[in-house]
């Protein structure tokens, strides 16, 4: 602005010449000081003016100019006070700088350096402040405050609230010296109000809320009866109230309510002062707006009655407010009060109100549905359909309503799902979403329905799930690009009807899916249907079809096996796993380890009666693969590998023993040999003794099974089999020695070696050595067993009897074993005389065979030994039949000598038979006859001698 020249002030009273000279000298000195500073300031302003010109519009504003001006200003401030002429000059410089800033603000370069621009304005404001009041300028304080106010607004826009606050405070200090009663200029009055509002706004930004509220309250005294002032202050209260409301916190809602009430009060006062029609309309609109925000606050703090009062006031007031938010506010308030009928009326009333935008009624439908839940699904759909008939509804709105009806992810409500199905299958909705511009919303609707169906499927609601999947397919275009989605839909429908056990319908859907997109998924679903139909042959054939699919992976064979096991279709599971094993032979990289597949296959084969040789083949393959790759590589390292290997060893042992119980001796031998191999490979130091024992048992029982198989099939073991048995026994013998060594080191391990195992080993080895005509090894083997601590008379008796059988006959072994058995029996505290009698009978037979009639004394000695044992026993303690046998056979042995005339030998046997008979109960008659015969024989012998 242009400042008029101000005439020089009149001279004061006359002074002396010396005083005048002194004053002139002092003024000249001060002028010499600040004149260069003013020149420097003017030079910097000229640079700013140059940059504001059109020719330099593209040059950026350098920060040097504001810095130079600030430095000059600091020097100038030290020279105050100034004469009026200097003040006027400073004012002119300030205005020049300000006008240059105005021009600079319009250049693109300055917009990129807004901070420097604000600094220049700040310097211009400080120039006026330093100059102070100047004669000839009206309202200098108000103008200076105005500069600071405008500069503060710029700093506030740049979010430099500290400098903005400094400017506003400086302006407030300036105007505080004014007498408000004398202020007549409307602009000055408005400045006073704007300063307080601006300071309040800045204080709010720096979180000094108390100061902001105090400043707004102070501004109430600066209204000056102007409606414009009431509006400005009311707008600020409203803005602060909206900020507090947006925080969403309980305490903030209370503060927001206070601020909004203040705004409402100011608008009402302004309305009473307003005279122009436009002003009155504006104040009424602001009042209604504030009331709506107050209603929103009451709704947030659940003061629903207050919300209803505000809405009624707005509707019934002089302005007749019909804002789209009012039905929503009223409906939410009625819902909060539990009056669902009133809320439904508000919701249905929106259908008739064409002025309500789509976003408003969609939001209302969403809110109503959230509050009422599934019970409001029909109402929500009815409202939507009514709106669909009344006005144009966007595809997005249809999707939003459908989303609300369906519910959030994870919500499973059959009622809501059925209403949603009815909604989305309505022809009007389908027509709306089939249009090309609605492609994105159509895809969203498809996803929404698909997810809903998936949730019901996961909760096993297969019927409603199938319905929702079918509805989702209504939103899939019939084109090449989407045929995979249609195929996917048919496949999941197949799954739904599988869950409902409607196998024929499931078959129809999977056939449709295969027509659109042949894949492994379709083949697998066909396999699943065959399983559920208990058609194992078709299921096995389908496995081959699966393997011919382009997207086939071996994982589907594992999955097929699991499905087959779940359906108890074990032949199908075996076929799946057998096919899977073929991939391991080719060396392909597989997810599941081969050992796991083999273990699973063995487990399945043992679940029901099957070909045991097939189980043996699987276990043998596991053993061969372990040898091929190494136990660590095949079974796994560490504890996992040991557990796997132990599982196979135990499986072989259990199957071997089962085959033995079932008298399948050939397979029994094979399984036990495999068990010995698995247990031998186990290298657990903590279980080495236990493993050695089980290996010893496996080898021994394997040989025993081979021998038993010969007897069962009435065939003779081949030389290869005998050689194999010999090798197995040699291994068992080595392990037996190792166990004996360990037993000496650790006495507790003696209990691990069961006597039966050593006996079976001895018996089996005796048989094999006999086939090899190695009688020496037989005798050594039996003698070693007889000397062991685990030997007892029962084992010796069995060995003796076994040695007397057919091709295994070995008189020496039998004689040794039975004699050792007899010694063991007689050395016991309470001998088993039945066994003793049996042993005597066998020993007498053996002696008779070996010695013959030529060595009668050896046989006689056996009878005498038996007689000596019988002497002193209670009647019946020695078996009567055996006692009679001894007496009668001894008596009968005299028959040959009698015929041969060997009277002495005959009498020896007759006397022995008579003595034995006297100790056997029930033979009294026989003994009387014997005595009579003996006496007669003696008389006859005496007469012949004479």
Buried (B, 14 or more C-beta within 10 A) or exposed (E): EEBEEBEEEEEEEEEEEEEEEEEEEEEEEBBEEBEEBBEBBBEBBEBBBEBBEEEBBEEBBBEEBBBBBBBBBEBBEEEEEBEBBBBBBBBBBBBBBBBBBEBBBEBEBBEEBBBBBBBBBBBBBBBBBBBBEBEBBEBBBBBBBBBBBBBBBBBBEBEBBEBBBBBBBBBBEBBEEBEEEEBEEEEBBBBBBBBBBBBBBBBBBEEBBEBBBBBBEBBBEBBBEBBBBBBBBBBBBBEBBBBBBEEEEEEBBEBBBBBBBBBBBBBBBBBEBBEEEEBBEBBBBBBBBBBBBBBBBBBBBEBBEBBBBBBEBBBEEEBEBEBBBBBBBBBBBBBBBEBBEBBBBBBBBBBEBEEBEBEBBBBBBBBBBEBBBBEBBBBBBBBBBBBBEEEEBBBBBBBBBBBBBBBEEEEBBBEBBBBBBBBBBBEEBBEBBBEEEBEEBBBBBBEBBBBBBBBBBEEEBBBBBBBBBBBBBBBBBEEEEBBBBBBBBBBBBBBBBBBBEBBEBBBBBBBBBBEBBBBBBBBBBBBBBBBBBEBBEBBBBBBEBBBEBEEBBBEBBBBBBEBBBEBEBBBBBBBBBBBBBEBBEEEEEBEBBBBBBBBBBBEBBBEEEBEBEBBBEBBBBBBEBBEEEEBEEBBBEEEEBBEBBBBBBBBBBEBBBBBBEEEBBBBBBBBBBBBBBBBBBBEEEEBEBBBBBBBBBBBBBBBBBBBBBBEEEEEEBEEEBBEBBBEBBEBBBEBBEBBEEBBEEEEEBBEBBEBEBBBBBBBBBBBBBBBBEBBEBBBEBBEEBBEBEBBBBBBBBBBBBBBBEEEBEBBBBBBBBBBBBBEBBBEEEEBBBEBBBBBBBBBBBBBBEBBEEEEBEBBBEBBBBBBEBBEEEEEEEBBBEBBBBBBBBBBEBBEBBBEEEBBEBBBBBBBBBBBBBBBBEEBEEBBEEBBEBBEEBEEEBEEEEE
